[in-house]
């Protein structure tokens, strides 16, 4: 007999901020990538989106094709195609030219 209890639709998770977080900030917890939906004060609890489509800053001079797997570079605070040392974020849902500052992605959890 199953003992699972439904929690929610799985599009957001609760997060208690150790330091202030600004709406739109990417928060990485081990391999879980979330994006703050609102500002979160240090010590406060709110939700991080773990599913959805977002337009986000990408690595400079990097072309990304639609459908390519992308990663979060925490030190550079941008999306990259480099997996080593970075956290899986999702896939590009539209192409971004090397001259573009952002890329549209869908979170992949």
C-alpha positions as CSV (number, residue, x, y, z in Angstrom):
1,X,0.0,0.0,0.0
2,X,1.4,3.4,-1.0
3,X,2.0,6.0,1.7
4,X,2.5,9.1,-0.5
5,X,0.8,12.3,0.5
6,X,0.1,14.9,-2.1
7,X,1.9,18.2,-1.4
8,X,1.3,20.5,-4.4
9,X,1.6,20.7,-8.2
10,X,5.4,20.7,-8.2
11,X,5.9,24.1,-9.8
12,X,7.4,25.7,-6.7
13,X,9.1,24.8,-3.5
14,X,9.4,26.5,-0.1
15,X,12.7,28.2,0.6
16,X,14.0,29.9,3.7
17,X,16.6,32.5,2.6
18,X,19.9,32.6,4.5
19,X,20.5,36.0,3.0
20,X,18.2,38.4,1.1
21,X,17.1,37.2,-2.3
22,X,15.8,39.5,-5.1
23,X,12.9,38.5,-7.4
24,X,14.5,36.8,-10.4
25,X,17.5,35.6,-8.6
26,X,18.6,32.0,-9.3
27,X,18.9,29.9,-6.2
28,X,20.8,26.6,-6.3
29,X,20.3,24.0,-3.6
30,X,22.6,21.1,-4.5
31,X,21.2,20.0,-7.9
32,X,17.8,21.8,-7.5
33,X,17.6,25.1,-9.4
34,X,14.9,27.6,-8.4
35,X,14.1,31.1,-9.4
36,X,12.7,33.6,-6.8
37,X,9.3,34.8,-7.7
38,X,9.4,37.7,-5.2
39,X,12.0,39.4,-3.0
40,X,12.7,37.2,0.1
41,X,14.2,38.8,3.2
42,X,17.0,37.0,5.0
43,X,15.4,34.4,7.3
44,X,12.0,34.6,5.6
45,X,10.3,31.7,3.8
46,X,8.8,32.0,0.4
47,X,8.5,30.1,-2.9
48,X,11.0,29.4,-5.6
49,X,9.8,28.4,-9.1
50,X,11.2,25.1,-10.1
51,X,9.2,24.8,-13.3
52,X,8.4,27.3,-16.0
53,X,9.9,29.3,-18.8
54,X,12.2,32.2,-18.1
55,X,14.3,34.8,-20.0
56,X,17.6,34.9,-18.2
57,X,21.1,36.4,-18.6
58,X,23.4,34.2,-20.6
59,X,27.2,33.9,-21.0
60,X,28.6,36.7,-23.2
61,X,29.4,35.8,-26.8
62,X,27.8,32.4,-26.6
63,X,25.3,31.2,-29.2
64,X,22.6,28.8,-28.0
65,X,20.3,26.8,-30.2
66,X,16.7,26.0,-29.3
67,X,16.6,22.7,-27.6
68,X,20.2,22.8,-26.3
69,X,20.7,21.8,-22.7
70,X,21.9,24.7,-20.5
71,X,23.5,25.0,-17.1
72,X,23.7,27.7,-14.4
73,X,27.1,29.2,-13.8
74,X,26.8,30.4,-10.2
75,X,30.1,32.3,-10.2
76,X,29.3,34.2,-13.5
77,X,25.6,34.4,-12.6
78,X,24.6,33.4,-16.1
79,X,23.4,30.5,-18.3
80,X,26.1,28.6,-20.1
81,X,26.5,25.4,-22.2
82,X,29.4,24.2,-20.0
83,X,28.4,21.4,-17.8
84,X,31.6,21.0,-15.8
85,X,31.4,22.9,-12.5
86,X,27.9,24.1,-13.2
87,X,24.3,23.0,-12.4
88,X,21.8,21.6,-14.9
89,X,19.2,24.2,-15.4
90,X,17.1,23.1,-18.4
91,X,16.8,23.6,-22.1
92,X,16.7,26.7,-24.4
93,X,13.3,27.2,-25.9
94,X,14.5,29.7,-28.4
95,X,17.8,30.3,-30.2
96,X,20.0,33.1,-28.8
97,X,22.8,34.6,-30.9
98,X,26.2,35.2,-29.5
99,X,25.4,39.0,-29.4
100,X,22.2,38.4,-27.3
101,X,22.3,39.2,-23.6
102,X,19.6,36.7,-22.6
103,X,18.2,33.3,-23.6
104,X,14.7,31.9,-23.1
105,X,14.8,28.6,-21.1
106,X,12.5,26.1,-19.5
107,X,13.5,24.8,-16.1
108,X,14.2,21.1,-16.2
109,X,13.4,19.4,-12.9
